[in-house]
Amino acid sequence: MTEQNSYQTKYKARQPRQQRGRHTKERIMNAAEELFITHGYHGTDSKQIARHAGVSTGSFYSYFHDKKDVFIVVVWDRVQRTTAAMKEYINSRDRSNNTREIMSGLIDLTMEHLSPELFREVTILKYHDADVRNLQERTTEMASELLSPLIKSMDNRLRVTDLEAGIEMIIITVMEVVHTATIFSQRIPRERIINELIDMVNEYLWKNS
């Protein structure tokens, strides 16, 4: 079993084989995501999730161990969907060396697929929960694994000297700015902030960008 598949299944109480079971589990995940976004992690419990999904509490526990279990699975599912969209973008884009356009596309996908409200909860929980901290660390690792080959393919133009540290810094910065600009009201419109973020990342990474 690969590391990624192992991580995927680590927190799942049961992986349903029948279509009906998969549908039930998906309903529970969708209901949990809505409640975590609306009420936060601490404002949600397993009974509320089951009720919102239209299933019994016993049915909830047949698929998930507890509230944290479903939270981690929901966030990880978001991470995977975002990563898949980025891979598709990278593989399908033309071979233009327009670095700003590339960074703009990747940041747009981050904003489109990642839920700022969910990752706000991750940011809060990671300081006192090792499993959630591990979730965020793996998310950063996946993003780094995705970006490294792309950036290295244009190494003749690279400005940054410590690429590994530079990529990690970019990921942390982008996530923080995107979440803050999306969740909270800003004095300056979000579009202008994101535009400056794209310029900042582009100028940091590449010469003559």
Buried (B, 14 or more C-beta within 10 A) or exposed (E): EEEBEEBBEEBBBEEBEEEEBEEBBBBBBBBBBBBBBEEBBEEBBBEBBBBBBEBEEEBBBBBBBEBBBBBBBBBBBBBBEBBEBBEEBBEEBEEEEEBBBBBBBBBBBBBEBBBBBBBBBBBBBBEEBEBBBBBBEBBBBBBBEBBEEBBEEBEEEBEBEEBEEBBBBBBEBBBEBBBBBBEEEEEEEBEEBBEEBBBBBBEBBBEEB
